[in-house]
Amino acid sequence: MKIAFLCFDLSDNSLGRAALLARALSHHHEVELIGPVKQGTLWFPMQDLDLPVKTFPWKRYPAFVPVIRKMIKEIDADLLFACKLRPTSFGVGLLKKWTSGKPVLVDIDDWELGFFYHSGFWGKLGRFLNLSNPNGLPYTWLMERLVGSADGITVSNQFLKNRFPGTVLYHCRDTSILDPEKFDTGEAKSKLGLQGKKVVMFLGTPRAHKGVEDLFAAIEHLDDADVRLVLIGAEDSFHSMRERWQAVKERVTLLPKIPFKDLPEHLAAADVVVIPQRHTSDTVGQMPAKIFDAMAMAKPIVSTSVSDIPEVLSDCGYLVEPGNVQQLGDTINYVLEHPEEARSKGKKARERCIERYDTSIMEKQLLELVDKTLRKNGS
């Protein structure tokens, strides 16, 4: 049986979640990733992706209409799995279902409308009137209204489960690859030019809702001269991040985006991983995938009480209130000053990840959902 995973933008980080699901099922079924590519190439960390991919050009309406027709025509799978409630994934999946009778599942890993709603009344109005964007606010709003047309739903956290009843699939990780026993912290630091430093690591794009400015402020007030904030995946525009960046830039190491295969070695250099999510409409429906990477690598984690983070970490990490810079700084300092306790927390985090968030668990859940869907549709 063939399953088509529909990704709303293959050049976006959403490819990470789509590929995770596709790889989990690739051991049992033929899979293919399909979607438009807005930036012209696959998302950088996955440019060496070892799964079949079919790409289409991204355009604005009305030029995108013939592209959609071509996408629908070239999908030849027995089951569709749309990743995200976006028109260029779920919308295309529904059109294919309505024209072919093929069942469609939808995976919801973010509250997409939340990304639009943080901009205030006039911002929302402007975005609602942006009708040429295929994934704009009005069409994304419509996708929420049509979610009941899916033959099955998976979500990445409890907020989304409460909004769209479905099966919770966390961002599971292959703990045999993300294995701290395969890497030496001192060697990893040496390769990155961080010998003798206490490494505080932040992973991913430094956007405001991810709390990076809170992290800058916290680092600014730490007295230990050996503390080094390392940001992986910082984009070129990062340097324009106002005065917070200017105050700490001498204590920060910026590293470019890296392929996923290099992530474990980079994580090995961290003394603590910090994920300081703010509580906004962007984050209430979001479960940061990087928490699972850090857990698998047995790293001490400092994060905030947002979304499912407290439940996922349990007592295996350190939690602070979102936006509380003083508490964030004090907690980072505490972790660095109590390395034995921190290592113990990290070890427990890995054990919890193996038990609850390994890819083998996701694989089992997905197989059950696929089998149930096919039986329901008489396939």
Beta strands, then each sheet from edge to edge (+ up, - down):
strand 1: 2-7
strand 2: 30-37
strand 3: 53-57
strand 4: 79-83
strand 5: 104-108
strand 6: 152-155
strand 7: 167-168
strand 8: 198-203
strand 9: 227-232
strand 10: 252-255
strand 11: 272-275
strand 12: 301-304
strand 13: 318-320
sheet 1: 3+ 2+ 1+ 4+ 5+ 6+ 7+
sheet 2: 10+ 9+ 8+ 11+ 12+ 13+
end
